[in-house]
Amino acid sequence: MNRKNFLKLSSLGLTALSFKLKPLPTAAKKPIVISTWDSGMAVNAEAWKILSTNGKSIDAVEKGANQIEDTINCCVGLGGYPDRDGKVTLDACIMDEHSNCGAVAAIEQIKHPVSVARKVMEKTPHILLVGDGAQQFAIENGFPKEPAVLSDEAKDAYKKWLEKSEYKPIINIENKKQNGPFAPHFFDDGSVNHDTMGLLAIDNHGDLSGAVTTSGMAFKVHGRVGDSPLIGAGLFVDNAVGAATSSGLGEEVIRICGTHLVVEFMRQGYHPEMACKKAVERIVNRDRKKAKEIQVGFIAINKKGEYGAYSILKGFVYSVKSNDENQIHKSKYLLEA
């Protein structure tokens, strides 16, 4: 290859790279909050009460997460799906613009695990507390013990699951049985999906924060912890770059340190949507055949207020609230099931 041809090829490579890094048309003026799933609309509305009055992003994401923890539902909070022993265990984490973070995992009988996570962040030298220790810490800090009261959907699903006691989740079942474009993620025949509430916010000061809360995978082995309370897996915030959160099969997110990876791609100059896509590709490329049987979705926002999402399979949606919009978006996806 002579020098002329080499320079020609190099030029083409740079052109392709600049095209790859070209921003996509998904940006909003500060403040903005984005969250996983269509249930994020109510979560965003609560967070917006703080963001719209010049409040801090860390307060916004905590209160947004509290909203869904207060709701009797199958996927988050004390009404969520139990593990295979019938116990509801909750996971949550929170992270602010200074890289302060806190988390709890496998905590029982505490209504607002994300607020306990914030106490861990603010009052201890630690990041993650688990199980009985997390519950003890919560009680010592004024959080009352409350019994888990399963939602009707979770109660019926668990009863049906006990008939065979097999864990064979049907990924994206909402696409197979939905009655509308954004159907719920649970059904009355005992077949269930799992999802997580993750939200990210940027406030009027330009500061980013994020939070995650979940009851975890339905009918999991008691003590199982997914990606949701793990900083760098289910949530990561770098105030100089952006933030990301995830939903789906947590084990796959953990294997690639998913949200940290998304933020690192944004650091390289990728738009949030492309950063999410590249993280999804990392999962899929490891085992493409297996990837068609699982679901993972990422959402991300950068320092400019640009946002985006990507998932392995069709069915992942996310919610956005800013001064310019208040709506649900369908995520782009990589594979056809």
BATIVO-468547 format. One record per atom (N, C-alpha, C): x, y, z. Coordinates in steps of 0.1 Angstrom, whole numbers, padded with zeros to 4 digits, always signed. Example, Ala and Ser with C-alpha at 12.3 -4.5 7.8 and 13.67 -1.06 7.14 Angstrom:
BEGIN
+0132-0057+0078;+0123-0045+0078;+0132-0033+0078;+0128-0022+0071;+0137-0011+0071;+0129+0000+0079;
// end
This chain:
BEGIN
+0009-0012+0000;+0000+0000+0000;+0009+0012+0000;+0007+0022-0010;+0015+0034-0010;+0009+0044-0001;+0017+0055+0001;+0013+0065+0010;+0000+0072+0006;-0002+0074-0007;-0015+0080-0012;-0027+0072-0008;-0026+0059-0010;-0038+0051-0007;-0040+0050+0008;-0029+0050+0016;-0030+0049+0030;-0037+0061+0035;-0034+0073+0030;-0040+0086+0035;-0055+0086+0031;-0058+0080+0019;-0072+0080+0014;-0080+0071+0024;-0075+0060+0028;-0082+0051+0037;-0083+0057+0051;-0072+0064+0055;-0073+0070+0068;-0083+0081+0068;-0085+0088+0057;-0095+0099+0056;-0109+0093+0057;-0111+0082+0050;-0124+0075+0051;-0127+0071+0065;-0117+0066+0072;-0119+0061+0086;-0123+0073+0095;-0116+0084+0093;-0120+0096+0101;-0134+0101+0098;-0138+0100+0086;-0151+0104+0082;-0162+0095+0089;-0159+0082+0088;-0168+0072+0095;-0169+0075+0110;-0158+0078+0116;-0158+0080+0130;-0166+0093+0134;-0164+0104+0126;-0171+0116+0129;-0186+0114+0127;-0190+0105+0117;-0204+0102+0116;-0209+0095+0128;-0201+0085+0133;-0206+0077+0144;-0208+0086+0157;-0200+0097+0158;-0200+0105+0169;-0210+0117+0168;-0217+0118+0156;-0226+0129+0154;-0238+0128+0164;-0240+0139+0171;-0251+0139+0181;-0265+0136+0174;-0273+0128+0181;-0286+0125+0177;-0296+0136+0182;-0307+0138+0176;-0316+0149+0180;-0325+0146+0192;-0318+0143+0203;-0326+0141+0216;-0319+0149+0227;-0322+0161+0228;-0316+0170+0238;-0327+0179+0244;-0325+0182+0256;-0335+0191+0263;-0327+0201+0272;-0333+0213+0273;-0328+0223+0282;-0329+0218+0297;-0319+0221+0305;-0320+0218+0319;-0332+0225+0325;-0339+0219+0335;-0336+0206+0341;-0343+0195+0333;-0340+0182+0335;-0346+0171+0329;-0345+0159+0337;-0355+0150+0337;-0354+0137+0344;-0359+0127+0334;-0352+0115+0334;-0356+0104+0325;-0356+0092+0334;-0365+0082+0331;-0366+0070+0339;-0370+0058+0330;-0368+0047+0336;-0371+0034+0329;-0386+0032+0329;-0391+0026+0318;-0405+0021+0317;-0415+0032+0317;-0427+0029+0313;-0439+0038+0313;-0443+0042+0327;-0440+0034+0337;-0443+0038+0350;-0435+0050+0355;-0425+0053+0347;-0416+0064+0350;-0423+0078+0348;-0435+0078+0342;-0442+0090+0340;-0446+0096+0354;-0451+0088+0363;-0455+0093+0376;-0443+0096+0384;-0433+0088+0383;-0420+0090+0390;-0414+0103+0386;-0414+0106+0373;-0408+0119+0367;-0416+0131+0373;-0429+0129+0374;-0438+0140+0378;-0434+0144+0392;-0431+0134+0401;-0427+0137+0415;-0413+0143+0415;-0404+0138+0407;-0391+0144+0406;-0391+0159+0401;-0401+0161+0392;-0402+0174+0386;-0406+0185+0396;-0413+0181+0406;-0417+0191+0416;-0405+0197+0422;-0394+0190+0423;-0382+0195+0429;-0374+0202+0418;-0372+0196+0407;-0364+0202+0396;-0370+0215+0391;-0383+0216+0390;-0389+0228+0385;-0389+0240+0394;-0385+0238+0407;-0384+0248+0417;-0369+0251+0421;-0360+0248+0411;-0346+0250+0413;-0340+0241+0423;-0346+0229+0426;-0341+0220+0435;-0329+0212+0430;-0323+0204+0439;-0312+0196+0435;-0316+0182+0429;-0308+0178+0420;-0310+0165+0413;-0311+0153+0423;-0302+0153+0433;-0302+0142+0443;-0315+0141+0450;-0321+0153+0454;-0334+0152+0460;-0345+0148+0451;-0344+0152+0438;-0354+0148+0428;-0354+0133+0426;-0343+0127+0424;-0343+0113+0421;-0347+0105+0433;-0344+0109+0445;-0349+0102+0457;-0364+0102+0458;-0370+0114+0456;-0384+0116+0458;-0391+0109+0446;-0385+0109+0434;-0391+0102+0423;-0392+0087+0426;-0381+0081+0431;-0381+0067+0435;-0391+0064+0446;-0392+0073+0456;-0402+0071+0466;-0416+0069+0461;-0419+0077+0450;-0432+0076+0445;-0436+0062+0441;-0428+0055+0434;-0431+0041+0430;-0430+0031+0442;-0421+0034+0451;-0420+0026+0463;-0433+0027+0471;-0440+0038+0471;-0453+0040+0478;-0464+0033+0471;-0463+0029+0458;-0473+0024+0450;-0474+0008+0452;-0486+0003+0453;-0487-0012+0454;-0486-0017+0440;-0474-0023+0437;-0472-0028+0424;-0464-0041+0424;-0462-0047+0413;-0455-0061+0413;-0440-0060+0412;-0435-0049+0409;-0420-0049+0405;-0411-0041+0414;-0417-0032+0422;-0410-0023+0431;-0417-0022+0444;-0409-0022+0455;-0415-0020+0468;-0421-0032+0475;-0427-0030+0486;-0432-0041+0495;-0443-0049+0489;-0449-0044+0478;-0460-0052+0471;-0454-0060+0460;-0441-0060+0458;-0435-0066+0447;-0434-0082+0447;-0430-0087+0436;-0429-0102+0435;-0420-0107+0446;-0424-0118+0453;-0415-0124+0463;-0404-0133+0457;-0395-0137+0466;-0385-0147+0461;-0392-0161+0462;-0385-0172+0459;-0391-0185+0459;-0396-0190+0473;-0391-0183+0483;-0395-0186+0497;-0407-0178+0501;-0411-0169+0493;-0423-0161+0496;-0419-0148+0503;-0407-0144+0504;-0402-0132+0510;-0399-0121+0500;-0403-0109+0503;-0401-0097+0494;-0388-0091+0499;-0378-0091+0491;-0365-0084+0495;-0362-0073+0484;-0358-0062+0489;-0357-0050+0481;-0342-0045+0479;-0339-0040+0468;-0326-0034+0465;-0327-0020+0460;-0318-0012+0463;-0318+0002+0459;-0304+0009+0460;-0302+0019+0452;-0290+0027+0453;-0292+0041+0449;-0283+0050+0452;-0284+0064+0448;-0270+0070+0447;-0268+0079+0438;-0255+0085+0436;-0256+0100+0432;-0248+0108+0437;-0249+0123+0435;-0238+0128+0426;-0237+0141+0424;-0228+0147+0415;-0214+0147+0419;-0211+0144+0432;-0198+0143+0438;-0193+0129+0439;-0199+0120+0432;-0196+0105+0433;-0199+0099+0447;-0206+0107+0455;-0211+0100+0468;-0222+0090+0464;-0222+0079+0470;-0232+0069+0467;-0235+0060+0479;-0246+0054+0479;-0251+0045+0489;-0260+0035+0484;-0261+0023+0490;-0269+0012+0485;-0273+0003+0496;-0285-0004+0494;-0289-0015+0503;-0293-0026+0494;-0292-0038+0499;-0296-0050+0491;-0302-0060+0500;-0312-0068+0495;-0319-0078+0502;-0324-0073+0515;-0329-0061+0515;-0335-0056+0527;-0350-0059+0528;-0355-0062+0539;-0369-0066+0541;-0377-0056+0550;-0390-0055+0547;-0399-0048+0556;-0396-0033+0558;-0389-0027+0548;-0386-0013+0548;-0392-0007+0535;-0401+0003+0537;-0409+0008+0525;-0400+0016+0515;-0391+0023+0520;-0383+0032+0511;-0368+0029+0511;-0364+0018+0505;-0350+0014+0505;-0341+0025+0499;-0346+0032+0489;-0337+0042+0483;-0334+0053+0493;-0343+0056+0502;-0340+0066+0512;-0330+0061+0522;-0331+0048+0525;-0321+0041+0534;-0307+0042+0527;-0307+0040+0514;-0295+0040+0506;-0288+0054+0507;-0297+0064+0507;-0291+0078+0509;-0286+0080+0523;-0292+0074+0533;-0286+0075+0546;-0273+0068+0547;-0272+0057+0541;-0259+0050+0540;-0248+0059+0534;-0252+0066+0523;-0243+0075+0516;-0239+0087+0525;-0248+0092+0533;-0246+0104+0541;-0240+0102+0555;-0243+0090+0561;-0240+0089+0575;-0230+0078+0578;-0225+0071+0568;-0215+0060+0570;-0204+0061+0561;-0192+0055+0564;-0181+0055+0554;-0183+0044+0544;-0194+0037+0544;-0196+0026+0535;-0205+0029+0523;-0206+0020+0514;-0215+0022+0502;-0226+0012+0502;-0224+0000+0506;-0235-0010+0505;-0237-0018+0518;-0249-0018+0523;-0253-0026+0534;-0263-0036+0529;-0263-0048+0535;-0272-0059+0530;-0280-0066+0541;-0291-0072+0537;-0299-0081+0546;-0302-0075+0559;-0300-0083+0570;-0304-0079+0583;-0296-0066+0588;-0284-0065+0583;-0276-0053+0587;-0282-0040+0581;-0287-0041+0569;-0293-0030+0562;-0306-0026+0570;-0314-0037+0573;-0326-0034+0580;-0324-0028+0594;-0314-0033+0601;-0310-0027+0614;-0306-0013+0613;-0298-0009+0603;-0294+0004+0601;-0306+0013+0598;-0315+0008+0590;-0327+0016+0586;-0336+0019+0599;-0338+0009+0607;-0346+0011+0619;-0339+0021+0629;-0326+0020+0630;-0318+0029+0638;-0319+0044+0633;-0322+0045+0620;-0323+0059+0614;-0337+0063+0612;-0347+0057+0619;-0360+0061+0619;-0370+0056+0609;-0366+0045+0602;-0374+0039+0592;-0382+0028+0599;-0395+0028+0599;-0403+0018+0606;-0403+0005+0598;-0404-0007+0605;-0406-0019+0598;-0421-0020+0594;-0423-0025+0582;-0437-0026+0577;-0438-0040+0570;-0449-0046+0572;-0450-0060+0565;-0452-0058+0550;-0447-0068+0543;-0449-0068+0529;-0463-0072+0526;-0470-0065+0518;-0483-0068+0514;-0483-0069+0498;-0483-0081+0493;-0482-0083+0479;-0493-0077+0471;-0490-0072+0460;-0500-0067+0451;-0508-0079+0446;-0520-0077+0441;-0529-0088+0436;-0521-0096+0425;-0515-0088+0417;-0508-0095+0405;-0496-0104+0411;-0489-0098+0420;-0478-0106+0426;-0483-0118+0433;-0494-0116+0441;-0499-0127+0449;-0504-0139+0439;-0511-0135+0429;-0516-0145+0420;-0505-0152+0412;-0495-0144+0408;-0484-0150+0401;-0476-0160+0409;-0474-0156+0422;-0467-0165+0431;-0474-0178+0433;-0487-0177+0435;-0496-0189+0437;-0494-0198+0425;-0495-0193+0413;-0494-0201+0401;-0480-0207+0400;-0470-0199+0403;-0456-0204+0402;-0454-0216+0412;-0460-0215+0423;-0458-0226+0433;-0463-0240+0428;-0472-0239+0418;-0477-0252+0413;-0466-0261+0406;-0456-0254+0400;-0445-0261+0394;-0431-0258+0400;-0431-0246+0406;-0418-0241+0413;-0407-0241+0403;-0409-0237+0391;-0398-0236+0380;-0396-0222+0377;-0383-0219+0376;-0380-0205+0373;-0376-0205+0358;-0386-0201+0350;-0384-0199+0335;-0390-0186+0331;-0383-0175+0333;-0389-0162+0330;-0391-0161+0315;-0402-0155+0311;-0405-0152+0297;-0402-0137+0294;-0391-0135+0288;-0386-0121+0286;-0395-0114+0276;-0398-0101+0279;-0407-0093+0271;-0420-0099+0268;-0426-0106+0278;-0439-0111+0277;-0449-0101+0274;-0447-0088+0277;-0456-0078+0275;-0458-0076+0260;-0449-0079+0251;-0450-0078+0237;-0459-0089+0231;-0460-0100+0238;-0467-0112+0233;-0482-0111+0237;-0485-0103+0248;-0499-0103+0253;-0504-0089+0255;-0498-0079+0250;-0502-0066+0253;-0515-0062+0246;-0522-0053+0253;-0534-0048+0247;-0533-0033+0242;-0521-0028+0243;-0518-0015+0238;-0503-0013+0236;-0499-0001+0232;-0485+0001+0229;-0475+0000+0241;-0481+0003+0253;-0472+0003+0265;-0480-0005+0276;-0481-0018+0274;-0489-0027+0283;-0481-0029+0296;-0488-0032+0307;-0481-0035+0319;-0472-0047+0318;-0463-0049+0327;-0453-0060+0326;-0457-0072+0335;-0470-0074+0337;-0474-0086+0345;-0488-0090+0339;-0491-0103+0341;-0502-0109+0336;-0508-0119+0345;-0521-0122+0344;-0528-0130+0354;-0527-0145+0352;-0518-0150+0343;-0516-0164+0341;-0504-0169+0348;-0497-0161+0356;-0486-0166+0363;-0473-0164+0356;-0473-0160+0343;-0461-0157+0336;-0457-0143+0338;-0445-0141+0342;-0441-0127+0347;-0428-0122+0340;-0427-0110+0341;-0414-0103+0336;-0409-0096+0349;-0397-0091+0348;-0391-0084+0359;-0386-0071+0353;-0387-0060+0361;-0381-0048+0357;-0378-0039+0369;-0372-0028+0367;-0366-0020+0377;-0369-0005+0374;-0371+0002+0385;-0372+0017+0383;-0359+0023+0385;-0353+0029+0374;-0341+0037+0375;-0344+0050+0369;-0339+0061+0376;-0341+0074+0371;-0328+0083+0372;-0327+0092+0363;-0315+0101+0362;-0320+0115+0360;-0314+0124+0367;-0318+0138+0366;-0306+0148+0364;-0308+0159+0357;-0299+0170+0357;-0306+0182+0361;-0301+0190+0370;-0309+0201+0376;-0304+0214+0369;-0310+0225+0374;-0307+0238+0368;-0293+0242+0370;-0286+0236+0380;-0272+0239+0382;-0263+0231+0373;-0269+0222+0366;-0261+0213+0357;-0255+0201+0364;-0260+0198+0376;-0255+0186+0383;-0264+0174+0381;-0258+0163+0380;-0264+0150+0377;-0265+0141+0389;-0276+0134+0390;-0278+0123+0401;-0286+0112+0395;-0286+0101+0402;-0294+0090+0398;-0298+0081+0409;-0309+0073+0408;-0313+0064+0418;-0320+0052+0411;-0320+0041+0418;-0326+0028+0414;-0333+0022+0426;-0344+0016+0423;-0351+0008+0433;-0359-0003+0427;-0359-0015+0433;-0366-0027+0428;-0368-0037+0438;-0378-0046+0435;-0380-0058+0444;-0372-0070+0437;-0365-0067+0426;-0357-0078+0420;-0364-0088+0412;-0357-0098+0408;-0363-0108+0400;-0373-0117+0407;-0384-0119+0400;-0395-0127+0406;-0390-0141+0409;-0394-0146+0421;-0391-0160+0425;-0376-0164+0425;-0368-0154+0427;-0353-0156+0428;-0350-0164+0440;-0338-0170+0440;-0332-0177+0451;-0331-0166+0463;-0335-0170+0475;-0335-0160+0486;-0320-0156+0488;-0318-0143+0488;-0305-0137+0489;-0299-0132+0476;-0306-0135+0465;-0300-0131+0452;-0300-0116+0452;-0289-0110+0446;-0288-0096+0444;-0285-0094+0429;-0292-0085+0422;-0289-0082+0408;-0281-0070+0407;-0282-0063+0396;-0274-0052+0393;-0278-0039+0400;-0291-0039+0404;-0297-0026+0408;-0290-0019+0419;-0285-0025+0429;-0279-0017+0440;-0264-0016+0438;-0259-0021+0427;-0244-0021+0425;-0240-0009+0417;-0232+0000+0423;-0227+0011+0416;-0217+0007+0405;-0220+0012+0393;-0212+0008+0381;-0219-0003+0373;-0229-0009+0379;-0237-0020+0372;-0251-0014+0369;-0259-0013+0379;-0272-0007+0377;-0273+0008+0377;-0263+0015+0381;-0263+0029+0381;-0249+0035+0382;-0246+0045+0374;-0233+0052+0375;-0235+0067+0371;-0229+0076+0378;-0230+0090+0376;-0216+0096+0376;-0212+0103+0365;-0200+0111+0365;-0204+0125+0361;-0203+0134+0370;-0209+0147+0368;-0202+0155+0357;-0190+0151+0353;-0183+0157+0342;-0187+0152+0328;-0194+0140+0328;-0197+0133+0316;-0212+0131+0314;-0218+0123+0323;-0232+0119+0322;-0235+0108+0332;-0247+0102+0330;-0252+0092+0339;-0259+0081+0332;-0260+0069+0337;-0267+0058+0331;-0273+0049+0341;-0284+0043+0337;-0291+0032+0346;-0296+0021+0337;-0300+0010+0343;-0303-0002+0335;-0316-0008+0340;-0321-0017+0332;-0332-0026+0336;-0331-0039+0328;-0336-0050+0334;-0335-0062+0327;-0328-0073+0335;-0321-0082+0329;-0315-0093+0336;-0302-0088+0342;-0302-0087+0355;-0291-0080+0362;-0278-0087+0361;-0278-0100+0360;-0266-0108+0359;-0258-0104+0347;-0265-0101+0336;-0258-0097+0323;-0252-0083+0324;-0259-0075+0332;-0254-0061+0333;-0242-0061+0342;-0242-0069+0353;-0230-0070+0361;-0218-0075+0354;-0220-0084+0345;-0208-0090+0338;-0200-0080+0330;-0207-0069+0325;-0200-0059+0317;-0198-0046+0325;-0202-0046+0338;-0202-0033+0345;-0209-0023+0337;-0222-0026+0333;-0229-0019+0323;-0230-0004+0323;-0235+0002+0334;-0237+0016+0334;-0224+0024+0334;-0214+0018+0340;-0200+0024+0340;-0195+0024+0325;-0198+0013+0318;-0194+0012+0305;-0201+0023+0296;-0214+0024+0298;-0221+0034+0290;-0215+0048+0293;-0212+0052+0305;-0207+0065+0308;-0193+0066+0302;-0185+0056+0302;-0172+0056+0295;-0173+0059+0280;-0183+0052+0274;-0185+0055+0260;-0189+0070+0257;-0197+0075+0266;-0201+0089+0265;-0188+0098+0267;-0179+0094+0276;-0167+0101+0278;-0158+0102+0265;-0159+0091+0257;-0152+0091+0244;-0159+0099+0233;-0171+0105+0236;-0177+0114+0227;-0190+0108+0221;-0194+0096+0225;-0206+0090+0219;-0218+0097+0225;-0228+0099+0216;-0241+0103+0221;-0247+0092+0230;-0255+0096+0240;-0261+0086+0250;-0267+0074+0243;-0275+0076+0232;-0281+0065+0226;-0271+0055+0220;-0260+0061+0214;-0250+0052+0208;-0242+0045+0219;-0240+0052+0230;-0233+0047+0242;-0240+0035+0247;-0254+0036+0248;-0262+0025+0253;-0262+0013+0243;-0262+0017+0230;-0261+0006+0220;-0248-0002+0221;-0237+0005+0223;-0225-0002+0223;-0224-0011+0236;-0230-0007+0247;-0230-0015+0258;-0239-0028+0256;-0250-0026+0249;-0259-0037+0246;-0251-0047+0236;-0244-0041+0227;-0236-0050+0218;-0226-0058+0225;-0220-0052+0236;-0210-0060+0244;-0217-0072+0250;-0229-0071+0255;-0236-0083+0260;-0239-0093+0249;-0245-0088+0238;-0249-0096+0227;-0237-0104+0220;-0226-0097+0218;-0215-0103+0211;-0209-0114+0219;-0211-0115+0232;-0205-0125+0240;-0212-0139+0237;-0225-0138+0235;-0233-0150+0232;-0246-0146+0225;-0245-0145+0211;-0256-0140+0204;-0269-0149+0205;-0267-0162+0205;-0278-0171+0206;-0285-0169+0220;-0278-0168+0230;-0284-0166+0244;-0290-0153+0245;-0285-0143+0238;-0290-0129+0239;-0304-0128+0234;-0309-0137+0226;-0323-0136+0221;-0332-0141+0232;-0327-0146+0243;-0336-0152+0253;-0335-0143+0266;-0328-0131+0265;-0327-0123+0276;-0331-0108+0272;-0333-0100+0282;-0335-0086+0279;-0327-0077+0288;-0321-0067+0283;-0314-0057+0290;-0316-0044+0283;-0319-0033+0290;-0321-0020+0284;-0313-0010+0292;-0307+0000+0286;-0300+0011+0292;-0306+0024+0288;-0306+0033+0298;-0309+0047+0294;-0298+0056+0299;-0296+0067+0293;-0284+0075+0296;-0287+0090+0293;-0280+0099+0300;-0281+0113+0298;-0267+0119+0299;-0263+0128+0291;-0250+0134+0292;-0251+0149+0298;-0240+0155+0299;-0239+0168+0306;-0247+0178+0298;-0248+0177+0285;-0255+0187+0277;-0270+0185+0279;-0275+0175+0285;-0290+0172+0285;-0294+0163+0274;-0285+0158+0266;-0289+0149+0255;-0291+0135+0262;-0301+0128+0257;-0304+0115+0263;-0307+0104+0253;-0308+0092+0257;-0311+0081+0248;-0312+0068+0255;-0315+0058+0247;-0317+0044+0253;-0314+0034+0242;-0312+0021+0246;-0311+0010+0237;-0313-0002+0245;-0318-0013+0238;-0321-0025+0245;-0317-0037+0236;-0316-0049+0241;-0313-0061+0233;-0325-0064+0224;-0337-0065+0230;-0349-0069+0223;-0359-0057+0223;-0369-0058+0214;-0380-0049+0214;-0388-0050+0227;-0394-0038+0231;-0402-0038+0243;-0398-0029+0254;-0386-0024+0254;-0381-0015+0264;-0386-0001+0261;-0391+0006+0271;-0396+0020+0269;-0391+0028+0281;-0390+0041+0279;-0385+0050+0289;-0393+0063+0289;-0393+0070+0300;-0401+0082+0301;-0392+0094+0303;-0396+0106+0297;-0388+0118+0298;-0397+0130+0302;-0392+0138+0311;-0399+0150+0315;-0389+0162+0315;-0392+0172+0308;-0384+0185+0308;-0394+0196+0306;-0389+0208+0304;-0397+0219+0301;-0403+0218+0287;-0397+0209+0278;-0401+0208+0264;-0410+0196+0262;-0409+0186+0270;-0417+0174+0268;-0420+0166+0280;-0430+0158+0279;-0435+0149+0290;-0441+0137+0283;-0432+0127+0280;-0437+0116+0272;-0429+0103+0273;-0435+0092+0268;-0429+0079+0268;-0422+0077+0254;-0410+0071+0254;-0403+0068+0242;-0401+0053+0241;-0403+0048+0229;-0399+0034+0226;-0384+0034+0224;-0377+0025+0231;-0362+0023+0229;-0359+0016+0216;-0349+0020+0209;-0344+0012+0198;-0338-0001+0203;-0337-0011+0195;-0333-0024+0200;-0324-0031+0189;-0316-0041+0194;-0306-0047+0185;-0311-0059+0178;-0318-0067+0185;-0322-0080+0179;-0337-0082+0178;-0341-0090+0168;-0354-0095+0167;-0355-0108+0175;-0365-0110+0183;-0366-0122+0191;-0369-0134+0182;
// end
